[in-house]
């Protein structure tokens, strides 16, 4: 801790930011690791495992699949009305003649005429209720085929995206588990995290900049059926990709991602302090993350945090990434438009994301399943790898009757 304080004091005097540019110590590019240059000078480390002795991605569906073309087919039809007061009305229409309403009837959203204003011509009943005019109406009408994705299928890729302060190493147990089952897996380090390059400007870590990085990774490795798995902040990038590529994203898994709210950085956050001050406080921040991110704080959890390379980024990158979480489009309406099946995994002891937020997410999404792990917290994939792997695999294999 004394070294951290000394480095922070020197950086304040010299006007420099410790570790502002260079990434962490590089590792061997072999053993499944590759480096992708998404933009000139912007390089991401990626774990890409392709199972051996697996058939190549078929250009056309084999005859046996054509015979089962209707298997797993789901007709998604939904009307979403956004009112000016921010209230959302969701109607799951389906194929029935009578709409099935999830939210209150539109009559409940009506308001009486203001007192003292006479009714309009033709309106003889005083106090007559008038309907509010919607701000926006969106209709989702699509046919999706939701099928089982086995490791032997050559057209399936699993993408794992970590959150703030993490790295692809937090997915170690999941990457090994699915690789052994024959799945093709892709896991990138966000810019400034893990062994990816760390640009020296704060604009390089905004949501939109990081989202474009994930778009480049997705376009590079995507196949016919792609499953996105995100943790914490990484869930937002999964939602972004699912919204941008609805025909390519087959399923989405959100782990402790929070509610369907637009992102906006807090003005009263500790991460608004100067990077040199954050560097001085890094031991305290690491201890706080350990206490809030794990249900227990023993030697095992400390070792998991170290092996997962979590919360091991420079103070400059940490501050820029937290301050760059601005995504006004990602509100409830944005999430309600998604027609992709979603599995929500929540660690019950998570002190960063209350379970009520994931419950709200499950209500907004069209096809969603919420699974709560009682013994887990925010870093549930490290705490309970076997439970998480089982839940993820069951969802990957799931298909509608």
Order of alpha helices (4+ residues) and beta strands (2+ residues): alpha-beta-beta-alpha-beta-beta-beta-beta-beta-beta-beta-alpha-beta-alpha-beta-alpha-beta-alpha-alpha-alpha-alpha-alpha-beta-alpha-beta-alpha-alpha
